[in-house]
């Protein structure tokens, strides 16, 4: 059975800016069979034809075309790229642009997605922050890029931390756990549990972003089995979601 009804997660903060296009896809609907459903990734083992139709469905709901989207092959790095036009970047985890009708996609299945908008200088950014990117402070580095290139004032930035895995379900080994500050980890037995959303939130604050300008999704990809994809939960059969931001 093909289901075309899909759910898109929005941001209350971003909704205040009519020039912004933003949406975060979910699992229900789409043209792919279970467990892929509305899978948007061509590298998750899903049928490419179904992925194309899923993308058309999602991008169409946002009022944009796939040809106007910048994609990135995410590698859990702190590599950041400026996108002068809709593109595909090999090997990076953050992109930013000041170009209208260039919509930035971040692929998610547990890692933390962060989206930025500077309403003064008109620039957007999309960041994929797993534990490696978080440890390497990719979010902080992206904000530094905006300051250097566009003279962005961090106090003017609007930030949305999207759905990602929550601390109680993000177990890591000791060799990873000890890399993080005690404020974002706890230990149970020999395992550590990391709060990557909190770490990225703290990076925003330390960079000068006002707390009132930060929105954090409470949704946990692992817990929301009927709503969100999760690699930790579903393994290689997990689909991927997209968060997309851009200016009309």
Secondary structure as a PSIPRED ss2 file (coil, helix, strand):
# PSIPRED VFORMAT (PSIPRED V4.0)

   1 X C   1.000  0.000  0.000
   2 X C   1.000  0.000  0.000
   3 X E   0.000  0.000  1.000
   4 X C   1.000  0.000  0.000
   5 X C   1.000  0.000  0.000
   6 X C   1.000  0.000  0.000
   7 X C   1.000  0.000  0.000
   8 X E   0.000  0.000  1.000
   9 X E   0.000  0.000  1.000
  10 X C   1.000  0.000  0.000
  11 X C   1.000  0.000  0.000
  12 X C   1.000  0.000  0.000
  13 X C   1.000  0.000  0.000
  14 X H   0.000  1.000  0.000
  15 X H   0.000  1.000  0.000
  16 X H   0.000  1.000  0.000
  17 X C   1.000  0.000  0.000
  18 X C   1.000  0.000  0.000
  19 X C   1.000  0.000  0.000
  20 X E   0.000  0.000  1.000
  21 X E   0.000  0.000  1.000
  22 X E   0.000  0.000  1.000
  23 X E   0.000  0.000  1.000
  24 X E   0.000  0.000  1.000
  25 X E   0.000  0.000  1.000
  26 X C   1.000  0.000  0.000
  27 X C   1.000  0.000  0.000
  28 X C   1.000  0.000  0.000
  29 X C   1.000  0.000  0.000
  30 X E   0.000  0.000  1.000
  31 X C   1.000  0.000  0.000
  32 X C   1.000  0.000  0.000
  33 X C   1.000  0.000  0.000
  34 X C   1.000  0.000  0.000
  35 X C   1.000  0.000  0.000
  36 X C   1.000  0.000  0.000
  37 X C   1.000  0.000  0.000
  38 X C   1.000  0.000  0.000
  39 X C   1.000  0.000  0.000
  40 X C   1.000  0.000  0.000
  41 X C   1.000  0.000  0.000
  42 X C   1.000  0.000  0.000
  43 X C   1.000  0.000  0.000
  44 X C   1.000  0.000  0.000
  45 X C   1.000  0.000  0.000
  46 X C   1.000  0.000  0.000
  47 X C   1.000  0.000  0.000
  48 X H   0.000  1.000  0.000
  49 X H   0.000  1.000  0.000
  50 X H   0.000  1.000  0.000
  51 X H   0.000  1.000  0.000
  52 X H   0.000  1.000  0.000
  53 X H   0.000  1.000  0.000
  54 X H   0.000  1.000  0.000
  55 X H   0.000  1.000  0.000
  56 X H   0.000  1.000  0.000
  57 X H   0.000  1.000  0.000
  58 X H   0.000  1.000  0.000
  59 X H   0.000  1.000  0.000
  60 X H   0.000  1.000  0.000
  61 X H   0.000  1.000  0.000
  62 X H   0.000  1.000  0.000
  63 X C   1.000  0.000  0.000
  64 X C   1.000  0.000  0.000
  65 X C   1.000  0.000  0.000
  66 X H   0.000  1.000  0.000
  67 X H   0.000  1.000  0.000
  68 X H   0.000  1.000  0.000
  69 X E   0.000  0.000  1.000
  70 X E   0.000  0.000  1.000
  71 X E   0.000  0.000  1.000
  72 X E   0.000  0.000  1.000
  73 X E   0.000  0.000  1.000
  74 X C   1.000  0.000  0.000
  75 X C   1.000  0.000  0.000
  76 X C   1.000  0.000  0.000
  77 X C   1.000  0.000  0.000
  78 X C   1.000  0.000  0.000
  79 X C   1.000  0.000  0.000
  80 X E   0.000  0.000  1.000
  81 X E   0.000  0.000  1.000
  82 X E   0.000  0.000  1.000
  83 X C   1.000  0.000  0.000
  84 X C   1.000  0.000  0.000
  85 X C   1.000  0.000  0.000
  86 X C   1.000  0.000  0.000
  87 X C   1.000  0.000  0.000
  88 X E   0.000  0.000  1.000
  89 X E   0.000  0.000  1.000
  90 X E   0.000  0.000  1.000
  91 X C   1.000  0.000  0.000
  92 X C   1.000  0.000  0.000
  93 X C   1.000  0.000  0.000
  94 X E   0.000  0.000  1.000
  95 X E   0.000  0.000  1.000
  96 X E   0.000  0.000  1.000
  97 X E   0.000  0.000  1.000
  98 X C   1.000  0.000  0.000
  99 X C   1.000  0.000  0.000
 100 X C   1.000  0.000  0.000
 101 X C   1.000  0.000  0.000
 102 X C   1.000  0.000  0.000
 103 X E   0.000  0.000  1.000
 104 X E   0.000  0.000  1.000
 105 X E   0.000  0.000  1.000
 106 X E   0.000  0.000  1.000
 107 X E   0.000  0.000  1.000
 108 X E   0.000  0.000  1.000
 109 X C   1.000  0.000  0.000
 110 X C   1.000  0.000  0.000
 111 X C   1.000  0.000  0.000
 112 X E   0.000  0.000  1.000
 113 X E   0.000  0.000  1.000
 114 X E   0.000  0.000  1.000
 115 X E   0.000  0.000  1.000
 116 X E   0.000  0.000  1.000
 117 X E   0.000  0.000  1.000
 118 X E   0.000  0.000  1.000
 119 X C   1.000  0.000  0.000
 120 X C   1.000  0.000  0.000
 121 X C   1.000  0.000  0.000
 122 X C   1.000  0.000  0.000
 123 X E   0.000  0.000  1.000
 124 X E   0.000  0.000  1.000
 125 X E   0.000  0.000  1.000
 126 X E   0.000  0.000  1.000
 127 X E   0.000  0.000  1.000
 128 X E   0.000  0.000  1.000
 129 X E   0.000  0.000  1.000
 130 X C   1.000  0.000  0.000
 131 X H   0.000  1.000  0.000
 132 X H   0.000  1.000  0.000
 133 X H   0.000  1.000  0.000
 134 X H   0.000  1.000  0.000
 135 X H   0.000  1.000  0.000
 136 X C   1.000  0.000  0.000
 137 X C   1.000  0.000  0.000
 138 X H   0.000  1.000  0.000
 139 X H   0.000  1.000  0.000
 140 X H   0.000  1.000  0.000
 141 X H   0.000  1.000  0.000
 142 X H   0.000  1.000  0.000
 143 X H   0.000  1.000  0.000
 144 X H   0.000  1.000  0.000
 145 X H   0.000  1.000  0.000
 146 X H   0.000  1.000  0.000
 147 X H   0.000  1.000  0.000
 148 X H   0.000  1.000  0.000
 149 X H   0.000  1.000  0.000
 150 X H   0.000  1.000  0.000
 151 X C   1.000  0.000  0.000
 152 X C   1.000  0.000  0.000
 153 X C   1.000  0.000  0.000
 154 X H   0.000  1.000  0.000
 155 X H   0.000  1.000  0.000
 156 X H   0.000  1.000  0.000
 157 X E   0.000  0.000  1.000
 158 X E   0.000  0.000  1.000
 159 X E   0.000  0.000  1.000
 160 X E   0.000  0.000  1.000
 161 X E   0.000  0.000  1.000
 162 X C   1.000  0.000  0.000
 163 X C   1.000  0.000  0.000
 164 X E   0.000  0.000  1.000
 165 X C   1.000  0.000  0.000
 166 X C   1.000  0.000  0.000
 167 X H   0.000  1.000  0.000
 168 X H   0.000  1.000  0.000
 169 X H   0.000  1.000  0.000
 170 X C   1.000  0.000  0.000
 171 X E   0.000  0.000  1.000
 172 X E   0.000  0.000  1.000
 173 X C   1.000  0.000  0.000
 174 X H   0.000  1.000  0.000
 175 X H   0.000  1.000  0.000
 176 X H   0.000  1.000  0.000
 177 X H   0.000  1.000  0.000
 178 X C   1.000  0.000  0.000
 179 X C   1.000  0.000  0.000
 180 X C   1.000  0.000  0.000
 181 X C   1.000  0.000  0.000
 182 X H   0.000  1.000  0.000
 183 X H   0.000  1.000  0.000
 184 X H   0.000  1.000  0.000
 185 X E   0.000  0.000  1.000
 186 X E   0.000  0.000  1.000
 187 X E   0.000  0.000  1.000
 188 X E   0.000  0.000  1.000
 189 X C   1.000  0.000  0.000
 190 X C   1.000  0.000  0.000
 191 X E   0.000  0.000  1.000
 192 X E   0.000  0.000  1.000
 193 X E   0.000  0.000  1.000
 194 X E   0.000  0.000  1.000
 195 X C   1.000  0.000  0.000
 196 X H   0.000  1.000  0.000
 197 X H   0.000  1.000  0.000
 198 X H   0.000  1.000  0.000
 199 X H   0.000  1.000  0.000
 200 X H   0.000  1.000  0.000
 201 X H   0.000  1.000  0.000
 202 X H   0.000  1.000  0.000
 203 X H   0.000  1.000  0.000
 204 X H   0.000  1.000  0.000
 205 X H   0.000  1.000  0.000
 206 X H   0.000  1.000  0.000
 207 X H   0.000  1.000  0.000
 208 X C   1.000  0.000  0.000
 209 X C   1.000  0.000  0.000
 210 X C   1.000  0.000  0.000
 211 X H   0.000  1.000  0.000
 212 X H   0.000  1.000  0.000
 213 X H   0.000  1.000  0.000
 214 X E   0.000  0.000  1.000
 215 X E   0.000  0.000  1.000
 216 X E   0.000  0.000  1.000
 217 X C   1.000  0.000  0.000
 218 X C   1.000  0.000  0.000
 219 X C   1.000  0.000  0.000
 220 X E   0.000  0.000  1.000
 221 X C   1.000  0.000  0.000
 222 X C   1.000  0.000  0.000
 223 X C   1.000  0.000  0.000
 224 X C   1.000  0.000  0.000
 225 X C   1.000  0.000  0.000
 226 X C   1.000  0.000  0.000
 227 X C   1.000  0.000  0.000
 228 X C   1.000  0.000  0.000
 229 X C   1.000  0.000  0.000
 230 X C   1.000  0.000  0.000
 231 X H   0.000  1.000  0.000
 232 X H   0.000  1.000  0.000
 233 X H   0.000  1.000  0.000
 234 X H   0.000  1.000  0.000
 235 X H   0.000  1.000  0.000
 236 X H   0.000  1.000  0.000
 237 X H   0.000  1.000  0.000
 238 X C   1.000  0.000  0.000
 239 X C   1.000  0.000  0.000
 240 X C   1.000  0.000  0.000
 241 X E   0.000  0.000  1.000
 242 X E   0.000  0.000  1.000
 243 X E   0.000  0.000  1.000
 244 X E   0.000  0.000  1.000
 245 X E   0.000  0.000  1.000
 246 X E   0.000  0.000  1.000
 247 X E   0.000  0.000  1.000
 248 X C   1.000  0.000  0.000
